Amino acid sequence: VKVAESGGGSVQAGESLTLSCARSGDIYSSCGMEWYRQAPGKGREFVSSISSRGIKKYATSVEGRFSISTDITESTLYLQMNSLKHEAAAVYYCMQCEATVTGGTTKYWGLGTQVTVSS
């Protein structure tokens, strides 16, 4: 199983961008998916999550402007980012969690996609 982010790029402040996180390979059951980001010189920070029951959470800094969703197969995760601010510039990572048949969990991380926000 692998996950890969896409959709990053360079945008102007105030514009929108949609990130995707596609999973290849099957999992037993999902235990949720998350987006994180890491700006230069900073640690990785939580951006948003969606649980296996569809409950969505957002970091305060993106609440109301970002929207997390999945496709109907729950193999692709999206992050719609509106009204982008300069502080949103970072490498964005997704994580897809598998609840295994043995009762454990496995987390699959992508390699990240770069988002640049300019004036």
QUITA-V260712 format. One record per run of one state. SS is the DSSP state (@ for helix, = for strand, . for the rest). FROM is the first residue (numbers start at 0). TO is the last residue. If there is no record, write none. Layout:
# QUITA-V260712
ss = {SS SS}
from = {FROM FROM}
to = {TO TO}
This chain:
# QUITA-V260712
ss = {. = . = . = . = . = . = . = . = . @ . = . = . = .}
from = {0 1 6 8 12 16 24 29 38 44 50 55 58 65 70 75 81 85 88 89 99 104 109 112 118}
to = {0 5 7 11 15 23 28 37 43 49 54 57 64 69 74 80 84 87 88 98 103 108 111 117 118}
